[in-house]
Amino acid sequence: MRVSIITVCYNRKLTIEKSIASVLEQDYPTIEYIIIDGDSTDGTKDVIESYRHKITKYISEPDRGMYDAINKGLSLATGDIIGLMHSDDVFYDQTVISKIVTAFKKSPNTDGIYGNGIYISNDATERIVRNRIGGPYNFEKLKSGWLPLHPTVYLKKSIIERYGFYNLDFKIASDTEFLLRYLFQHKIKMVYLNEYVVRMRMGGLSTSYKRAFEVLYEDYRIYKHHHISPISAVFLKKTKALFQYINKKTV
């Protein structure tokens, strides 16, 4: 079973090397690694080039934002399973992809797998800021703002080909629209893997405090677009997030 992992980046010289290393250090042998760079100007491309012989596919060119770059990666991916590794993040450990593949093999009829993740501070301490436990999948939870943590989601290529790429009408929270389209609209089959998948660094596009209100408004538009009560869904989604900050634990 071949796994495609896509990293998109723009001016991430300080963090992308750790992201690349965490993919290359996975103990699962059949990984297609794709990097899409938005024509970085800060030295990011030099870091990527130093690993070029270990990267399956690499493009560096201007794009229309993160989700446009992800769509480029999806169009190049040939794996049976596809997932993302953001350029600020790392896998929780070296066995993550092996565990995901095993979960797919145990549930051959599932369309996707998701797990747990932790958010760490954007400084040298890398202290735990938020603990995100996915929990068992339940369709009804979608109506109350619950979604699996996006970077922990791995989907079959066949299901992505059926239901499409990221919607570029949404610039910050298109991952929310993508997941709702797949889970709420098309009711794909998902299985929860109770394992930590990713360590996410705070300060990315959707976790930046400066853009919190923009994310809030875009989430509102997305839930309304999918005919889910937007006020209650967004309120409950943010309340759950606050609880995760308060109740973080060492993992």
Secondary structure, 3 states (H helix, E strand, C coil): CCEEEEEEECCCCCCHHHHHHHHHCCCCCCEEEEEEECCCCCCHHHHHHHCHHHCCEEEECCCCCHHHHHHHHHHHCCCCEEEECCCCCEECCCCHHHHHHHHHHHCCCCCEEEEEEEEECCCCCCCEEEEECCCCCCHHHHHHCCCCCHHHCEEEHHHHHHHCCCCCCCCCCHHHHHHHHHHHHCCCCEEEEEEEEEEEECCCCCCCHHHHHHHHHHHHHHHHHCCCCHHHHHHHHHHHHHHHHHCCCCC
